[in-house]
Amino acid sequence: MHKLSNILIRPVVTEKSSIIGADNIYSFIVSKSANKHSIKLAIKKFYSVDVVSVNTTIVKGKVKRFGKSIGSRSDTKKAMIKIKDGQTLPIWGGEE
């Protein structure tokens, strides 16, 4: 099992993620090797909230041009985390 501090990389704070944040669903970029159980444990430990469900997806990296050559960005893993009603995460301006 991974160290819990290495599982969560960063939150995804976009317009779309703030809209679904009203439904207590939050997005995080997580380690590619993390599973749903370890993501749930990391959220519980760092934010002290009750996690209802965790959905994950692999986001394919875009093909981009780097100078004269063509390459691609790295693939990332995104987790959509639903927390219990009445609780918020401090990242989105909720309770601290």
C-alpha positions in Angstrom: 0.0 0.0 0.0 1.2 3.5 -0.8 1.8 6.2 1.8 -1.4 8.2 2.1 0.5 11.5 1.6 1.5 10.4 -2.0 -2.0 9.5 -3.2 -3.6 12.9 -3.5 -1.6 15.0 -5.9 -3.9 18.1 -6.3 -7.5 19.2 -6.3 -9.1 20.0 -9.7 -10.6 23.5 -9.2 -12.4 24.4 -12.4 -15.8 26.0 -13.2 -17.3 22.5 -13.8 -15.9 21.1 -10.6 -17.3 24.0 -8.6 -20.7 23.4 -10.1 -20.8 19.7 -9.1 -19.3 20.8 -5.7 -22.8 21.9 -4.8 -23.8 18.2 -4.9 -20.9 17.3 -2.5 -18.8 15.9 -5.4 -15.1 16.9 -5.5 -12.4 16.2 -8.1 -8.8 15.3 -7.4 -5.8 14.3 -9.5 -4.4 11.2 -7.8 -1.5 8.8 -8.3 -2.0 6.5 -11.2 -1.4 3.4 -9.1 -3.9 4.4 -6.3 -7.0 2.4 -5.9 -10.5 3.5 -4.7 -9.9 2.2 -1.2 -6.6 4.0 -0.7 -8.1 7.3 -2.1 -11.0 7.0 0.3 -8.6 6.5 3.3 -6.5 9.5 2.2 -9.5 11.8 2.0 -10.8 10.6 5.4 -7.3 11.2 7.0 -6.5 14.7 5.5 -10.0 16.3 5.4 -11.8 14.4 8.2 -15.0 13.9 6.2 -17.1 10.8 5.5 -16.7 9.5 1.9 -19.8 8.1 0.3 -18.3 7.0 -3.0 -15.2 7.2 -5.2 -15.2 7.1 -9.0 -11.9 7.1 -10.9 -11.0 7.6 -14.6 -7.8 7.8 -16.6 -7.5 11.1 -18.5 -5.4 10.6 -21.7 -2.7 13.3 -22.3 -3.1 15.7 -25.1 -0.9 15.4 -28.2 1.0 18.7 -28.3 3.8 20.3 -30.3 7.0 20.9 -28.4 9.2 23.1 -30.6 9.7 21.3 -33.9 8.7 17.9 -32.6 5.4 16.4 -31.6 4.9 14.8 -28.2 2.2 14.1 -25.7 1.4 15.1 -22.2 1.4 12.4 -19.5 -1.8 10.5 -18.8 -3.4 11.3 -15.4 -5.9 9.7 -13.1 -8.8 11.7 -11.8 -11.0 10.8 -8.8 -14.5 12.1 -8.3 -15.3 11.9 -4.6 -18.8 12.2 -3.1 -18.9 13.1 0.6 -21.7 13.0 3.1 -24.4 15.7 3.0 -23.7 18.6 5.2 -19.9 18.3 5.0 -17.6 20.4 2.8 -13.9 20.5 1.9 -11.9 23.6 2.8 -10.3 23.9 -0.7 -13.5 25.2 -2.2 -14.1 27.9 0.4 -16.1 25.8 2.8 -15.6 25.2 6.5 -12.1 24.8 7.8 
